[in-house]
């Protein structure tokens, strides 16, 4: 598998809804999960190449020839990973301000992950305030809903605007050059149309700022990631909100430190049914979970019964770590 890194620079505000919030329209996350990306890529493939293009993409995901991480943050040259859900083996006394900062910390730079691991084993205390991240700012945009014969109804859309030099990156694993080339073409087309909510209002547009082959790079962060993607350490950091198959689940959860994230939403195809239909709800392991073994996951059929299959992406990318 070829491991590639794509840096996405957003040229507009974004709206990535909170999966468990009743007010998801009024707020926005900074990032999106791999199943959101895969769904958007499928729609893009369908628009570009018809049913054959979408089927090819789903086939690659189903057999494991294409794997995706969740979107993760970068600022400047620094790449960030979701904070591992690790427990300290030796308690360390931290000032109260550092304890609070550690609870709030959601992202850790790749370059600082080894120091984080050492602190959990009783090494030098980790300094969370040093790595506090502000990749942008939350905003609200006013919109109006207009129905025929009625007055306009104003409403607010929560959005996020990335600061200069900050954005999101993806790690992908492709079986060969065909998958890598197709993925880049789809990402370029998707960026022109946007990802997330309210793309018809201009949200979520991006350009692929950089494509990096992790296996051939000499940057220290890229080298660390390339090694960790191959490492068999007995402890694995999950980078993709994903779900083990039924036969994998017990072994993956035995000794794991994990959180669950709800995955739901509506079917986005106007060919599927005469009215909007909800996808089946699933609970995935969240990125940042620490697992005792690798797993395969799957491409899950989540349609409620309509004109064509509806899939949710659930295959993982994992890093071998010493946590």
Secondary structure, 3 states (H helix, E strand, C coil): CEEEEEEEEECCCECECCCCCCCHHHCCECCCCHHHHHHHHHHHHHHHHHHHHHHHHHHHHHHCCEEECCCEEEECCEEEEECCCCCCCCCCCCCHHHHHHHHHCCEEEHHHHHHHHHHHCCCCCCCHHHHCCCCEEEEEEEEEECCCCCCCEEEEEEEEEECCCEEEEEEEEECCHHHHHHHHHHHHHHHHHCCCCCHHHCCCCEEEEEEEECCCCCCHHHHHHHHHHHCCCCCEEECCCECCCHHHHHHHHCCCECCEEEECCECCCCCCCCCCCECCCEEEECCCCEECCCCCCEEEECCCCCCCCCEEEECCCEEECCC
